[in-house]
């Protein structure tokens, strides 16, 4: 009996989400479209000390940041904090393992701490 209720509850939760996703919250608060949302989250999530170097890399080779934008797109679809944090930790682990010298030494990647803070600011 309890299992039937849990199955029904989980199906209801998945079929009828009540919370807006991160992307929708940000776009509503900032009154912007999706490309502007992606750029805004990206530049806000970069560590401040890496901004000058990141701007130069962006001008010369903006595809360098494709992993960061993929993460921001994935985070945009999340509705709860747990999923949001899991994606950030997976990104962090992947960046440490295979991010490369520039991404790790000069911190040319979005900051998980700044992304978490941004999520809480949008509530």
N, C-alpha and C positions, 0 to 999 in steps of 0.2 A: 504494500500500500504506500509506504513512504517513498519507495523507489519510483512508483508511478507519478507521485506528486513532484519529485525532483526532476524527472524527465519532462513533465509538462511545464514546470517552472523554467527549466533551461531552454526549452523550445520557445516559450513566450519571450524570454529575455533576448534570445538571438533574433527572433522574428520582429520584435517591436522594441528596438533600442530607444531608450528615453533620453539619453544624454547625446548632445551633438558631438560630432567628432572634433578633434583638435583643429583641423583645417577649417571647418565651418565656424567654430568659435573665433578663430583668428580673423577670418575674412569678414565676419559680422562686426567684430569690434573695430577692426582697422578700415572697414568699408572699402575693400579692394577685391580684385579678381585673383584667380589662382596663380598666374605668373608673378604678380606683385607679392602675393603671400609667400611664395617660395623664396624670392629675393630678400624679402624683409626678414624672414626667419633665418636665412643663411647669414646675412650680415650681422644680425643681432646675436647669433650663436657663436660667431668666431671670437676667440680670445682677443681682447683689446690690443695686446702687445703684438699680435700677428697681423693686424689690419693693414699696415703699410706694405708688407711683403705680399700678403694675400691680394691686395689690389693690383700689384704689379703682375703677379702670376695670373690673375683673372684677365687682365688686358692682353697678355701674351698667349695664354693657354687655358681658357676657362673650362675645358673638358677635364682638367686636373681635378676639379671638384665634383665629378659625376657621382662618386660614392656619397658625398655629403647631401647632394640633392635627392639621391635615391632614399637615403635615410629620412630626410624631411618629408618626402612623399609618403613613405610608410608610416611615419609618426602622425601624419595628417589624417590617417584613417582610423587611428586608435580612439577609443571612447573611455578607457579607464587607465588609471595611473600605473597599474601593474604591467600591462602590455606595453605602455609607453617606456617604462624603465627597463624592461627586458630587452626591447629593441635597442636602446641606448647602450646597454651593457654588451650586447652582441656586436654592435658597431665598434665599441671600445676595444674589445678583444681582437676583432679582425684587424683593426688599425694597428694595434701593438704588434701583431704577428706579421702582417704583410703590408703595412701602410707605407713603408719606405722612409728614407732618411729625411726628406723635406717635411713630410706630414708629421713625423714624430719629433724631430729636433726643433723645427721652427713653429710647431703647433699649427700647421696649415690644415686644419680640419675643424669642424664644428665641435664645440665643447658640450659634453653631456651635462655638466653642471649648469651651463647657461641655458641649455634647452629645458632642463627641469624647471629652472627659475621662470623662464618664459611661459611654460605651461601653467604655473601657479599664478602668474600675473594675469592670465587670460580668464581666470575663473570669475 
